[in-house]
Amino acid sequence: GGAGVGKTVLIQELINNIAKAHGGVSVFAGVGERTREGNDLYHEMIDAGVIKMDDNHNLIEGSKVALMYGQMNEPP
């Protein structure tokens, strides 16, 4: 999808709703993602409370998501 169509919001809502409704953990794999978009998603999830961090930017218990990124031309 193009810029500004709500992809990040959709992904964030799916991950958050799965964690709340089912008590599960969501894994997002961004293959071929650009660094900027992956970084934006990471920070938006922190702001929304999906990824839990303390005031010193240390991860704390309670996050229900894992983000993995890779380039198309590199092995995992």
A tleap script that builds the chain and sets N, CA, C and O, in Angstrom:
source leaprc.protein.ff14SB
mol = sequence {
  NGLY GLY ALA GLY VAL GLY LYS THR VAL LEU
  ILE GLN GLU LEU ILE ASN ASN ILE ALA LYS
  ALA HIE GLY GLY VAL SER VAL PHE ALA GLY
  VAL GLY GLU ARG THR ARG GLU GLY ASN ASP
  LEU TYR HIE GLU MET ILE ASP ALA GLY VAL
  ILE LYS MET ASP ASP ASN HIE ASN LEU ILE
  GLU GLY SER LYS VAL ALA LEU MET TYR GLY
  GLN MET ASN GLU PRO CPRO
}
set mol.1.N position { 0.807 -1.188 0.000 }
set mol.1.CA position { 0.000 0.000 0.000 }
set mol.1.C position { 0.849 1.250 0.000 }
set mol.1.O position { 2.021 1.229 0.377 }
set mol.2.N position { 0.253 2.310 -0.419 }
set mol.2.CA position { 0.929 3.598 -0.491 }
set mol.2.C position { 1.055 4.272 0.862 }
set mol.2.O position { 0.618 3.748 1.887 }
set mol.3.N position { 1.660 5.439 0.838 }
set mol.3.CA position { 1.879 6.198 2.066 }
set mol.3.C position { 0.559 6.759 2.589 }
set mol.3.O position { -0.284 7.220 1.818 }
set mol.4.N position { 0.396 6.713 3.900 }
set mol.4.CA position { -0.751 7.351 4.529 }
set mol.4.C position { -2.079 6.631 4.406 }
set mol.4.O position { -3.131 7.253 4.554 }
set mol.5.N position { -2.053 5.324 4.137 }
set mol.5.CA position { -3.315 4.591 3.996 }
set mol.5.C position { -3.696 3.805 5.257 }
set mol.5.O position { -4.737 3.148 5.281 }
set mol.6.N position { -2.864 3.867 6.301 }
set mol.6.CA position { -3.213 3.252 7.575 }
set mol.6.C position { -2.649 1.873 7.828 }
set mol.6.O position { -3.171 1.148 8.675 }
set mol.7.N position { -1.597 1.483 7.120 }
set mol.7.CA position { -1.012 0.148 7.317 }
set mol.7.C position { -0.513 -0.029 8.746 }
set mol.7.O position { -0.765 -1.058 9.374 }
set mol.8.N position { 0.192 0.967 9.257 }
set mol.8.CA position { 0.762 0.871 10.600 }
set mol.8.C position { -0.339 0.769 11.644 }
set mol.8.O position { -0.237 -0.034 12.571 }
set mol.9.N position { -1.379 1.561 11.509 }
set mol.9.CA position { -2.489 1.526 12.462 }
set mol.9.C position { -3.166 0.160 12.432 }
set mol.9.O position { -3.502 -0.384 13.484 }
set mol.10.N position { -3.369 -0.396 11.251 }
set mol.10.CA position { -3.993 -1.711 11.126 }
set mol.10.C position { -3.149 -2.785 11.810 }
set mol.10.O position { -3.677 -3.590 12.577 }
set mol.11.N position { -1.859 -2.802 11.542 }
set mol.11.CA position { -0.965 -3.785 12.158 }
set mol.11.C position { -0.985 -3.639 13.675 }
set mol.11.O position { -1.075 -4.629 14.402 }
set mol.12.N position { -0.900 -2.407 14.143 }
set mol.12.CA position { -0.888 -2.136 15.577 }
set mol.12.C position { -2.177 -2.618 16.238 }
set mol.12.O position { -2.129 -3.230 17.306 }
set mol.13.N position { -3.313 -2.357 15.629 }
set mol.13.CA position { -4.599 -2.781 16.181 }
set mol.13.C position { -4.728 -4.301 16.200 }
set mol.13.O position { -5.219 -4.866 17.177 }
set mol.14.N position { -4.296 -4.963 15.140 }
set mol.14.CA position { -4.349 -6.430 15.113 }
set mol.14.C position { -3.513 -7.025 16.233 }
set mol.14.O position { -3.970 -7.920 16.944 }
set mol.15.N position { -2.295 -6.535 16.393 }
set mol.15.CA position { -1.407 -7.055 17.436 }
set mol.15.C position { -1.995 -6.789 18.814 }
set mol.15.O position { -2.019 -7.685 19.658 }
set mol.16.N position { -2.464 -5.580 19.052 }
set mol.16.CA position { -3.020 -5.208 20.351 }
set mol.16.C position { -4.273 -6.021 20.668 }
set mol.16.O position { -4.423 -6.510 21.787 }
set mol.17.N position { -5.172 -6.170 19.699 }
set mol.17.CA position { -6.416 -6.905 19.931 }
set mol.17.C position { -6.178 -8.386 20.169 }
set mol.17.O position { -6.856 -8.991 20.999 }
set mol.18.N position { -5.237 -8.976 19.465 }
set mol.18.CA position { -4.911 -10.388 19.688 }
set mol.18.C position { -4.368 -10.581 21.096 }
set mol.18.O position { -4.744 -11.529 21.786 }
set mol.19.N position { -3.489 -9.689 21.519 }
set mol.19.CA position { -2.904 -9.796 22.858 }
set mol.19.C position { -3.977 -9.664 23.936 }
set mol.19.O position { -3.966 -10.413 24.913 }
set mol.20.N position { -4.895 -8.727 23.770 }
set mol.20.CA position { -5.927 -8.499 24.785 }
set mol.20.C position { -6.990 -9.594 24.779 }
set mol.20.O position { -7.375 -10.085 25.839 }
set mol.21.N position { -7.462 -9.978 23.606 }
set mol.21.CA position { -8.573 -10.924 23.517 }
set mol.21.C position { -8.159 -12.359 23.797 }
set mol.21.O position { -8.931 -13.125 24.375 }
set mol.22.N position { -6.963 -12.728 23.398 }
set mol.22.CA position { -6.561 -14.130 23.481 }
set mol.22.C position { -5.368 -14.376 24.394 }
set mol.22.O position { -4.990 -15.526 24.618 }
set mol.23.N position { -4.773 -13.319 24.920 }
set mol.23.CA position { -3.622 -13.486 25.795 }
set mol.23.C position { -2.408 -14.026 25.073 }
set mol.23.O position { -1.498 -14.569 25.700 }
set mol.24.N position { -2.388 -13.883 23.762 }
set mol.24.CA position { -1.285 -14.421 22.977 }
set mol.24.C position { -0.190 -13.418 22.720 }
set mol.24.O position { -0.216 -12.286 23.203 }
set mol.25.N position { 0.767 -13.867 21.948 }
set mol.25.CA position { 1.893 -13.034 21.538 }
set mol.25.C position { 1.854 -12.928 20.022 }
set mol.25.O position { 1.628 -13.924 19.335 }
set mol.26.N position { 2.071 -11.735 19.501 }
set mol.26.CA position { 2.084 -11.512 18.058 }
set mol.26.C position { 3.508 -11.343 17.571 }
set mol.26.O position { 4.341 -10.734 18.242 }
set mol.27.N position { 3.778 -11.887 16.399 }
set mol.27.CA position { 5.088 -11.739 15.767 }
set mol.27.C position { 4.874 -11.043 14.431 }
set mol.27.O position { 4.078 -11.494 13.607 }
set mol.28.N position { 5.582 -9.952 14.222 }
set mol.28.CA position { 5.518 -9.222 12.957 }
set mol.28.C position { 6.844 -9.395 12.246 }
set mol.28.O position { 7.892 -9.050 12.791 }
set mol.29.N position { 6.811 -9.926 11.035 }
set mol.29.CA position { 8.023 -10.089 10.229 }
set mol.29.C position { 7.964 -9.107 9.072 }
set mol.29.O position { 7.081 -9.192 8.218 }
set mol.30.N position { 8.894 -8.191 9.047 }
set mol.30.CA position { 8.974 -7.205 7.970 }
set mol.30.C position { 10.104 -7.586 7.038 }
set mol.30.O position { 11.257 -7.229 7.277 }
set mol.31.N position { 9.785 -8.301 5.988 }
set mol.31.CA position { 10.808 -8.735 5.040 }
set mol.31.C position { 10.875 -7.718 3.912 }
set mol.31.O position { 9.879 -7.449 3.240 }
set mol.32.N position { 12.043 -7.166 3.716 }
set mol.32.CA position { 12.213 -6.155 2.688 }
set mol.32.C position { 11.739 -4.783 3.125 }
set mol.32.O position { 11.635 -3.870 2.306 }
set mol.33.N position { 11.449 -4.629 4.421 }
set mol.33.CA position { 11.002 -3.334 4.929 }
set mol.33.C position { 12.142 -2.326 4.896 }
set mol.33.O position { 13.312 -2.672 5.061 }
set mol.34.N position { 11.777 -1.106 4.685 }
set mol.34.CA position { 12.765 -0.047 4.797 }
set mol.34.C position { 12.990 0.270 6.266 }
set mol.34.O position { 12.064 0.177 7.072 }
set mol.35.N position { 14.206 0.640 6.615 }
set mol.35.CA position { 14.569 0.901 8.005 }
set mol.35.C position { 13.664 1.952 8.630 }
set mol.35.O position { 13.241 1.798 9.776 }
set mol.36.N position { 13.366 3.001 7.905 }
set mol.36.CA position { 12.546 4.085 8.452 }
set mol.36.C position { 11.164 3.576 8.846 }
set mol.36.O position { 10.658 3.926 9.913 }
set mol.37.N position { 10.553 2.761 8.007 }
set mol.37.CA position { 9.212 2.264 8.303 }
set mol.37.C position { 9.213 1.321 9.503 }
set mol.37.O position { 8.297 1.355 10.325 }
set mol.38.N position { 10.233 0.485 9.600 }
set mol.38.CA position { 10.349 -0.400 10.755 }
set mol.38.C position { 10.555 0.378 12.037 }
set mol.38.O position { 9.973 0.048 13.071 }
set mol.39.N position { 11.376 1.404 11.977 }
set mol.39.CA position { 11.629 2.256 13.135 }
set mol.39.C position { 10.359 3.009 13.537 }
set mol.39.O position { 10.066 3.145 14.725 }
set mol.40.N position { 9.613 3.494 12.559 }
set mol.40.CA position { 8.350 4.187 12.843 }
set mol.40.C position { 7.367 3.257 13.551 }
set mol.40.O position { 6.741 3.648 14.536 }
set mol.41.N position { 7.231 2.026 13.053 }
set mol.41.CA position { 6.322 1.060 13.662 }
set mol.41.C position { 6.735 0.769 15.103 }
set mol.41.O position { 5.887 0.722 15.995 }
set mol.42.N position { 8.021 0.575 15.331 }
set mol.42.CA position { 8.547 0.308 16.670 }
set mol.42.C position { 8.175 1.435 17.633 }
set mol.42.O position { 7.666 1.176 18.723 }
set mol.43.N position { 8.425 2.669 17.240 }
set mol.43.CA position { 8.155 3.805 18.126 }
set mol.43.C position { 6.655 4.053 18.310 }
set mol.43.O position { 6.235 4.475 19.387 }
set mol.44.N position { 5.856 3.802 17.297 }
set mol.44.CA position { 4.408 3.947 17.446 }
set mol.44.C position { 3.854 2.897 18.401 }
set mol.44.O position { 2.909 3.171 19.140 }
set mol.45.N position { 4.433 1.698 18.393 }
set mol.45.CA position { 3.985 0.660 19.319 }
set mol.45.C position { 4.384 0.989 20.753 }
set mol.45.O position { 3.651 0.673 21.690 }
set mol.46.N position { 5.535 1.616 20.929 }
set mol.46.CA position { 5.928 2.075 22.265 }
set mol.46.C position { 4.950 3.146 22.738 }
set mol.46.O position { 4.461 3.085 23.866 }
set mol.47.N position { 4.664 4.125 21.886 }
set mol.47.CA position { 3.743 5.211 22.246 }
set mol.47.C position { 2.354 4.690 22.591 }
set mol.47.O position { 1.688 5.236 23.471 }
set mol.48.N position { 1.912 3.633 21.903 }
set mol.48.CA position { 0.581 3.063 22.139 }
set mol.48.C position { 0.557 2.101 23.324 }
set mol.48.O position { -0.516 1.651 23.727 }
set mol.49.N position { 1.722 1.780 23.889 }
set mol.49.CA position { 1.780 0.867 25.023 }
set mol.49.C position { 1.773 -0.595 24.642 }
set mol.49.O position { 1.660 -1.455 25.516 }
set mol.50.N position { 1.891 -0.901 23.358 }
set mol.50.CA position { 1.949 -2.297 22.920 }
set mol.50.C position { 3.300 -2.892 23.300 }
set mol.50.O position { 3.378 -4.038 23.742 }
set mol.51.N position { 4.361 -2.109 23.127 }
set mol.51.CA position { 5.694 -2.472 23.609 }
set mol.51.C position { 5.910 -1.691 24.891 }
set mol.51.O position { 5.857 -0.462 24.887 }
set mol.52.N position { 6.151 -2.384 25.976 }
set mol.52.CA position { 6.256 -1.759 27.297 }
set mol.52.C position { 7.702 -1.367 27.595 }
set mol.52.O position { 8.617 -2.185 27.501 }
set mol.53.N position { 7.884 -0.091 27.959 }
set mol.53.CA position { 9.207 0.420 28.329 }
set mol.53.C position { 9.062 1.321 29.547 }
set mol.53.O position { 8.016 1.933 29.762 }
set mol.54.N position { 10.136 1.394 30.346 }
set mol.54.CA position { 10.115 2.314 31.478 }
set mol.54.C position { 10.602 3.693 31.035 }
set mol.54.O position { 10.869 3.917 29.855 }
set mol.55.N position { 10.715 4.607 31.987 }
set mol.55.CA position { 11.109 5.984 31.668 }
set mol.55.C position { 12.535 6.097 31.141 }
set mol.55.O position { 12.886 7.091 30.505 }
set mol.56.N position { 13.359 5.081 31.403 }
set mol.56.CA position { 14.749 5.083 30.923 }
set mol.56.C position { 14.900 4.317 29.610 }
set mol.56.O position { 16.018 4.017 29.191 }
set mol.57.N position { 13.788 4.003 28.968 }
set mol.57.CA position { 13.756 3.296 27.680 }
set mol.57.C position { 14.269 1.863 27.773 }
set mol.57.O position { 14.831 1.334 26.814 }
set mol.58.N position { 14.073 1.240 28.931 }
set mol.58.CA position { 14.397 -0.174 29.099 }
set mol.58.C position { 13.114 -0.977 28.932 }
set mol.58.O position { 12.059 -0.583 29.431 }
set mol.59.N position { 13.206 -2.100 28.233 }
set mol.59.CA position { 12.039 -2.967 28.081 }
set mol.59.C position { 11.631 -3.521 29.433 }
set mol.59.O position { 12.481 -3.855 30.259 }
set mol.60.N position { 10.325 -3.617 29.655 }
set mol.60.CA position { 9.816 -4.202 30.886 }
set mol.60.C position { 8.819 -5.300 30.526 }
set mol.60.O position { 8.394 -5.418 29.377 }
set mol.61.N position { 8.453 -6.099 31.525 }
set mol.61.CA position { 7.525 -7.207 31.286 }
set mol.61.C position { 6.176 -6.698 30.805 }
set mol.61.O position { 5.733 -5.616 31.190 }
set mol.62.N position { 5.537 -7.480 29.971 }
set mol.62.CA position { 4.190 -7.165 29.543 }
set mol.62.C position { 4.027 -6.950 28.053 }
set mol.62.O position { 2.901 -6.911 27.556 }
set mol.63.N position { 5.121 -6.810 27.333 }
set mol.63.CA position { 5.010 -6.649 25.882 }
set mol.63.C position { 4.526 -7.961 25.280 }
set mol.63.O position { 4.955 -9.038 25.695 }
set mol.64.N position { 3.644 -7.869 24.314 }
set mol.64.CA position { 3.071 -9.059 23.687 }
set mol.64.C position { 3.349 -9.081 22.195 }
set mol.64.O position { 2.526 -9.558 21.415 }
set mol.65.N position { 4.508 -8.565 21.794 }
set mol.65.CA position { 4.822 -8.485 20.372 }
set mol.65.C position { 6.322 -8.681 20.169 }
set mol.65.O position { 7.139 -8.284 21.000 }
set mol.66.N position { 6.651 -9.292 19.062 }
set mol.66.CA position { 8.047 -9.390 18.624 }
set mol.66.C position { 8.105 -8.850 17.201 }
set mol.66.O position { 7.279 -9.212 16.364 }
set mol.67.N position { 9.066 -7.996 16.928 }
set mol.67.CA position { 9.248 -7.427 15.594 }
set mol.67.C position { 10.546 -7.961 15.020 }
set mol.67.O position { 11.591 -7.891 15.668 }
set mol.68.N position { 10.487 -8.493 13.813 }
set mol.68.CA position { 11.684 -9.000 13.140 }
set mol.68.C position { 11.742 -8.384 11.751 }
set mol.68.O position { 10.735 -8.319 11.046 }
set mol.69.N position { 12.917 -7.936 11.369 }
set mol.69.CA position { 13.085 -7.306 10.060 }
set mol.69.C position { 14.246 -7.956 9.330 }
set mol.69.O position { 15.215 -8.391 9.952 }
set mol.70.N position { 14.148 -8.021 8.021 }
set mol.70.CA position { 15.221 -8.574 7.214 }
set mol.70.C position { 15.180 -8.023 5.804 }
set mol.70.O position { 14.141 -7.566 5.326 }
set mol.71.N position { 16.311 -8.071 5.154 }
set mol.71.CA position { 16.412 -7.634 3.765 }
set mol.71.C position { 16.134 -8.821 2.847 }
set mol.71.O position { 16.395 -9.970 3.203 }
set mol.72.N position { 15.615 -8.535 1.690 }
set mol.72.CA position { 15.289 -9.593 0.736 }
set mol.72.C position { 16.534 -10.315 0.225 }
set mol.72.O position { 16.459 -11.493 -0.124 }
set mol.73.N position { 17.663 -9.640 0.175 }
set mol.73.CA position { 18.868 -10.214 -0.423 }
set mol.73.C position { 19.828 -10.814 0.601 }
set mol.73.O position { 20.964 -11.133 0.254 }
set mol.74.N position { 19.399 -10.976 1.859 }
set mol.74.CA position { 20.274 -11.523 2.894 }
set mol.74.C position { 19.622 -12.740 3.534 }
set mol.74.O position { 18.401 -12.778 3.684 }
set mol.75.N position { 20.420 -13.740 3.915 }
set mol.75.CA position { 19.847 -14.905 4.601 }
set mol.75.C position { 19.389 -14.519 6.009 }
set mol.75.O position { 19.897 -13.557 6.586 }
set mol.76.N position { 18.436 -15.262 6.560 }
set mol.76.CA position { 17.932 -14.931 7.912 }
set mol.76.C position { 18.990 -15.124 8.981 }
set mol.76.O position { 18.726 -14.890 10.160 }
savepdb mol mol.pdb
quit
